[in-house]
């Protein structure tokens, strides 16, 4: 973040002592006494100060919009947002971000047009435009991008340099399309062979090896100037239930969590990861409330923020997943996630309801304005750190054509086993 410091002159009029003495040199300044310098706001503070409460609440949300252009409406949007185009949804809810899925993808030039159009629609603050490009099993942009092997294949090589190279190349391709945040790398340690949701998405079953691979991947995304996200905290590796449809329970003790699940997340934080994504899992030895980690202040604030010292953005996993929707409605889920410590509310099942609930909670004081400002400051800081805060990036179809599936990247994929 650029630090702006107030500049004050050090010159002045040298005064003679009370009994006389050497005369002062001619004054070089006006006769008025210099005023104390007023502190100047840094870019994050400047943007924060001009946002209304409604705009701040919108910055928390990153829904999925199903159009292929910013100014057209798909069938899904018609049902969800009363025939408003993606651009109008972004403007209406003052969205801080949007996540892309395969239904948003037709061609490189089309995606470039979509991301540029959505950025133009974000009047207050440029958007975080994210996607899940883990490579391998979860590759939302695979129709356009180099087919790199997934984490399990990369992890099996034990080559941290390869992990960093693949992450950098992935980030370069995403950036060329106007995507600036990847929900990767997976930091889970897959110690359960029956795990239906992580499996080969993880770098392996050895905590220290996974930690090294995650560190390298975070640095690789940073090399490409893409925000990286370690997921799924506090660790989704030992479950036989899919949190998309059910609510997994992890039975590790606190000591087992420290030994098995924590090392990759600690490594990611040490490597400067931009965001950490929560998991929709119940972890009784970390929090006895029965709520999933996404809604647990004990886990998100107490463990991730205070114990591990993470200062970046906490993102929820998708809020339309079954694992987080067992006990509360779609509005209450978003409110509780913010109260737990989340900053980015990903894919609410009902955006109008979720937005309205969070706004009402702020206006009633249930979510304090100070708590809201904490999250907005973190989100704006991420944008500032990635060069997004004051001027929206503009993607180029020509540049995308040069970067996507470039000969260099195809050679890298072949070397990695893809």
C-alpha positions in Angstrom: 0.0 0.0 0.0 1.3 3.4 -0.9 2.0 5.5 2.1 1.3 9.2 1.7 3.1 11.3 4.3 2.4 14.9 5.1 5.3 17.2 4.2 6.0 20.1 6.4 8.7 22.7 6.1 11.5 22.6 8.7 12.6 26.2 8.1 11.6 29.1 10.3 12.8 32.3 11.9 15.8 31.9 14.2 15.1 34.0 17.3 17.7 35.8 19.3 18.1 34.9 22.9 16.4 36.9 25.6 19.6 39.0 26.3 20.4 39.6 22.6 22.9 37.5 20.6 23.5 36.9 17.0 20.9 38.3 14.7 18.7 35.9 12.8 19.2 35.5 9.0 16.5 37.0 6.8 13.3 35.0 7.0 12.7 32.8 3.9 9.0 32.1 4.7 5.9 34.2 5.2 5.5 35.9 8.5 2.5 33.6 9.5 3.4 30.8 11.8 3.4 27.4 10.0 0.3 25.4 10.6 0.6 21.9 11.9 0.5 19.4 9.0 -2.9 17.7 8.7 -2.6 13.9 8.3 -3.3 12.8 4.8 -5.5 9.7 4.3 -3.9 6.8 2.5 -5.7 5.4 -0.6 -7.6 2.8 1.4 -8.8 5.3 4.0 -9.7 7.8 1.3 -12.0 5.3 -0.4 -13.5 4.0 2.8 -14.3 7.6 3.9 -16.5 8.2 0.8 -18.5 5.0 0.9 -22.1 5.0 2.3 -23.3 2.2 4.5 -25.2 0.8 1.6 -22.0 0.8 -0.6 -20.0 -0.8 2.2 -22.4 -3.6 2.6 -22.3 -4.3 -1.1 -18.5 -4.5 -1.0 -18.9 -7.7 1.1 -20.6 -9.7 -1.6 -19.3 -11.8 -4.4 -22.2 -13.5 -6.1 -22.2 -15.5 -9.3 -23.8 -13.8 -12.3 -24.8 -16.0 -15.2 -24.5 -13.6 -18.2 -21.9 -13.8 -20.9 -21.9 -10.0 -21.3 -22.3 -7.3 -18.8 -25.3 -5.8 -20.7 -27.3 -9.0 -21.4 -29.6 -11.1 -19.3 -29.5 -14.9 -19.1 -32.4 -17.0 -18.0 -30.9 -17.5 -14.6 -30.6 -13.8 -14.1 -34.1 -13.2 -15.2 -35.4 -15.5 -12.4 -33.0 -14.2 -9.7 -32.8 -10.5 -10.4 -36.0 -9.5 -12.2 -34.4 -9.3 -15.7 -31.6 -7.0 -14.6 -28.3 -7.3 -16.5 -25.1 -8.2 -14.7 -24.1 -4.6 -14.9 -27.3 -3.4 -13.3 -27.0 -6.0 -10.5 -23.5 -4.8 -9.8 -24.6 -1.2 -9.7 -27.8 -1.8 -7.7 -26.0 -3.8 -4.9 -22.7 -1.9 -5.1 -21.0 -5.3 -5.4 -17.4 -5.7 -4.3 -16.8 -8.7 -6.5 -18.2 -11.3 -8.9 -17.2 -15.0 -9.4 -17.0 -16.6 -12.8 -18.1 -20.1 -13.8 -18.1 -22.1 -17.0 -21.5 -20.7 -18.0 -19.8 -17.3 -18.2 -17.3 -18.5 -20.7 -17.6 -18.7 -24.5 -14.3 -17.4 -25.9 -11.3 -15.3 -24.7 -12.6 -12.2 -26.4 -16.0 -12.7 -24.9 -14.6 -13.1 -21.3 -12.5 -10.0 -21.8 -15.5 -8.1 -22.9 -17.5 -9.4 -19.9 -14.9 -8.6 -17.2 -14.2 -5.1 -18.7 -18.0 -4.4 -18.9 -18.5 -5.5 -15.3 -15.6 -3.3 -14.1 -17.2 -0.3 -15.9 -20.4 -1.0 -14.0 -18.6 -0.9 -10.6 -18.9 2.9 -10.0 -17.6 3.1 -6.4 -14.7 0.7 -6.3 -13.2 -1.7 -8.9 -14.3 -5.3 -8.6 -12.6 -8.4 -7.4 -13.3 -10.8 -10.2 -12.6 -14.3 -9.0 -12.9 -17.9 -10.1 -11.9 -21.4 -9.0 -9.0 -22.3 -11.1 -7.2 -24.9 -9.0 -6.2 -26.9 -12.2 -7.2 -30.6 -12.4 -10.6 -31.5 -11.1 -11.7 -27.9 -10.4 -10.9 -25.7 -13.4 -13.7 -23.3 -14.2 -11.9 -21.6 -17.1 -10.6 -24.9 -18.6 -12.3 -24.1 -22.0 -9.7 -21.4 -22.6 -6.7 -22.1 -20.4 -3.7 -24.4 -20.5 -4.5 -27.8 -19.1 -2.1 -27.9 -16.1 -2.2 -31.0 -13.8 -4.0 -30.7 -10.5 -2.5 -30.4 -7.0 -2.1 -34.1 -6.4 0.1 -34.5 -9.5 2.1 -31.5 -8.6 2.5 -32.6 -5.0 3.7 -36.1 -6.1 6.7 -34.5 -7.9 7.9 -32.9 -4.6 9.1 -30.1 -6.7 8.2 -26.8 -5.1 9.7 -24.9 -8.0 7.2 -26.6 -10.3 4.3 -25.6 -8.0 5.4 -22.0 -8.1 5.8 -22.0 -11.9 2.4 -23.5 -12.5 0.7 -21.1 -10.2 2.4 -18.2 -11.9 1.4 -19.4 -15.4 -2.2 -20.0 -14.2 -2.2 -16.5 -12.7 -0.9 -14.9 -15.9 -3.6 -16.5 -18.0 -6.3 -15.5 -15.5 -5.0 -11.9 -15.4 -5.1 -11.7 -19.2 -8.9 -12.4 -19.0 -9.5 -9.8 -16.4 -9.7 -12.2 -13.5 -7.7 -10.9 -10.5 -8.4 -13.4 -7.7 -8.1 -17.2 -7.7 -9.7 -19.4 -5.1 -6.6 -21.5 -5.0 -4.4 -23.1 -3.7 -6.1 -25.9 -1.7 -4.4 -26.1 1.6 -6.2 -29.1 2.9 -4.3 -32.3 3.9 -6.2 -35.2 2.4 -5.7 -37.8 5.1 -9.0 -39.6 4.4 -9.0 -41.8 1.2 -12.8 -41.7 1.2 -13.0 -37.9 1.1 -15.6 -37.1 -1.6 -14.9 -33.4 -1.9 -11.1 -32.8 -1.6 -9.2 -36.0 -2.7 -6.9 -35.2 -5.6 -7.6 -31.4 -5.2 -5.0 -31.5 -2.3 -1.3 -31.6 -2.7 -1.2 -34.8 -0.7 -1.5 -36.4 2.7 1.7 -35.2 4.3 1.3 -31.9 6.2 4.8 -30.6 5.7 4.9 -31.4 2.0 1.5 -29.8 1.5 2.7 -26.7 3.4 5.8 -26.4 1.1 3.6 -26.8 -2.1 1.1 -24.2 -0.8 3.9 -21.7 0.0 5.2 -22.1 -3.5 1.8 -21.7 -5.1 1.0 -18.6 -3.1 4.3 -17.0 -4.2 3.6 -18.1 -7.8 0.2 -16.3 -7.9 1.9 -13.3 -6.4 4.5 -13.4 -9.2 1.6 -13.1 -11.6 0.0 -10.3 -9.5 -3.0 -12.4 -8.8 -4.6 -12.6 -5.4 -4.4 -16.2 -3.9 -6.8 -17.9 -1.5 -5.8 -20.8 0.8 -8.8 -23.1 1.4 -10.7 -24.6 3.3 -10.0 -23.4 6.8 -9.6 -25.0 9.4 -9.0 -28.1 7.2 -11.4 -30.2 5.0 -9.0 -33.1 4.5 -10.5 -35.7 6.9 -14.1 -36.1 6.0 -16.3 -38.6 4.2 -19.2 -36.1 3.8 -19.4 -33.5 0.9 -20.1 -30.1 2.3 -21.9 -29.1 -0.9 -24.8 -31.3 0.2 -24.2 -32.2 3.9 -22.4 -30.9 7.0 -19.2 -32.8 7.7 -17.9 -33.2 11.2 -14.1 -33.4 11.7 -13.2 -35.3 14.9 -9.5 -34.2 15.2 -8.4 -33.1 18.6 -6.8 -29.7 18.9 -3.3 -31.4 18.9 -4.2 -33.4 15.8 -5.4 -30.1 14.1 -2.1 -28.5 15.0 -0.1 -31.4 13.6 -2.2 -32.3 10.5 -4.4 -29.4 9.4 -2.7 -26.3 10.5 0.7 -26.4 8.9 -0.3 -25.5 5.3 -2.5 -22.6 6.5 0.4 -21.3 8.7 2.7 -21.6 5.7 0.3 -19.7 3.4 0.0 -16.9 5.9 3.7 -16.7 6.3 4.0 -16.6 2.5 1.6 -13.5 2.4 -1.6 -15.2 1.1 -4.2 -12.6 0.2 -7.2 -14.5 1.5 -8.2 -17.6 3.4 -11.5 -19.4 2.7 -13.5 -21.0 5.4 -15.0 -24.5 5.4 -18.6 -25.5 6.0 -17.5 -28.1 8.5 -18.1 -28.7 12.2 -15.0 -29.1 14.2 -16.1 -29.9 17.8 -12.7 -29.8 19.4 -12.1 -26.3 18.1 -15.7 -25.0 18.6 -18.3 -26.9 20.6 -21.3 -24.7 19.3 -22.2 -27.1 16.5 -22.0 -24.3 13.9 -19.8 -24.8 10.8 -16.5 -22.9 10.8 -17.9 -20.4 8.3 -20.2 -19.2 11.1 -17.9 -19.7 14.0 -16.3 -16.6 15.7 -14.2 -19.0 17.8 -12.6 -20.4 14.6 -12.5 -17.4 12.2 -11.6 -14.7 14.7 -10.2 -16.6 17.6 -8.1 -19.2 15.7 -7.4 -17.7 12.3 -7.1 -14.0 13.2 -5.8 -14.1 16.8 -3.9 -17.3 17.1 -2.5 -17.6 13.6 -2.2 -13.8 13.1 -3.9 -13.6 9.7 -4.5 -10.0 8.7 -5.9 -10.5 5.2 -9.4 -11.2 3.8 -11.4 -14.1 5.2 -13.8 -15.4 2.5 -16.6 -17.8 3.1 -17.0 -20.9 1.0 -20.1 -20.6 -1.2 -23.1 -19.7 0.9 -25.4 -21.6 -1.4 -23.9 -25.0 -0.3 -25.9 -27.4 1.8 -23.3 -27.5 4.6 -23.9 -23.9 5.7 -27.7 -23.8 5.2 -28.8 -26.4 7.8 -29.8 -24.2 10.7 -30.3 -20.6 9.4 -32.0 -18.9 6.4 -30.1 -17.1 3.6 -30.2 -13.7 5.3 -29.2 -14.9 8.7 -26.3 -16.9 7.3 -24.6 -13.8 5.8 -25.1 -11.8 9.1 -23.7 -14.6 11.2 -20.7 -15.0 8.8 -19.8 -11.3 9.2 -20.2 -11.6 13.0 -17.9 -14.6 13.0 -15.2 -12.7 11.2 -15.8 -13.2 7.5 -15.1 -10.3 5.1 -16.1 -11.7 1.7 -19.5 -13.3 1.4 -19.2 -15.7 -1.5 -22.2 -16.8 -3.6 -25.2 -16.1 -1.4 -28.1 -18.3 -2.3 -30.4 -15.2 -2.4 -28.4 -12.0 -3.0 -31.3 -9.5 -2.4 -32.2 -11.3 0.9 -28.7 -11.6 2.1 -27.8 -8.0 1.2 -31.0 -6.7 2.9 -30.3 -8.8 6.1 -26.7 -7.5 6.5 -27.8 -3.9 5.8 -30.5 -4.2 8.4 -28.1 -5.7 10.9 -25.7 -2.8 10.4 -28.5 -0.2 10.8 -29.8 -1.9 13.9 -26.3 -2.1 15.5 -26.2 -5.9 15.5 -23.2 -5.6 13.2 -21.4 -2.5 14.4 -20.2 0.1 12.0 -16.7 -0.5 13.3 -16.9 -4.2 12.5 -18.2 -3.4 9.0 -15.3 -1.0 8.5 -12.8 -3.7 9.5 -14.0 -5.9 6.7 -14.2 -3.1 4.1 -10.7 -2.0 5.1 -9.3 -5.5 4.5 -11.1 -5.8 1.1 -9.9 -2.4 0.0 -6.3 -3.2 1.2 -6.3 -6.4 -0.9 -7.4 -4.4 -3.9 -4.8 -1.8 -3.2 -2.1 -4.4 -2.9 -3.1 -5.9 -6.2 -3.3 -2.5 -8.0 -7.0 -2.5 -8.3 -8.2 0.2 -5.9 -8.1 3.5 -7.7 -8.3 2.4 -11.3 -10.0 -0.7 -12.7 -7.8 -2.9 -14.8 -8.6 -3.2 -18.5 -8.1 -6.6 -20.1 -7.0 -7.0 -23.7 -8.3 -9.6 -26.1 -5.0 -9.4 -28.0 -3.0 -9.9 -24.9 -5.2 -12.8 -23.9 -4.6 -14.5 -27.2 -0.9 -14.3 -26.7 -0.9 -15.6 -23.1 -3.6 -18.3 -23.1 -2.2 -21.7 -24.0 1.1 -20.1 -25.0 3.9 -22.5 -26.2 5.8 -21.7 -23.0 2.8 -22.7 -20.9 2.1 -25.8 -22.9 5.7 -26.9 -22.4 5.4 -26.3 -18.7 2.2 -28.4 -18.5 3.9 -31.2 -20.3 6.9 -31.1 -17.9 4.5 -31.1 -15.0 2.8 -34.2 -16.3 -0.3 -32.6 -17.8 
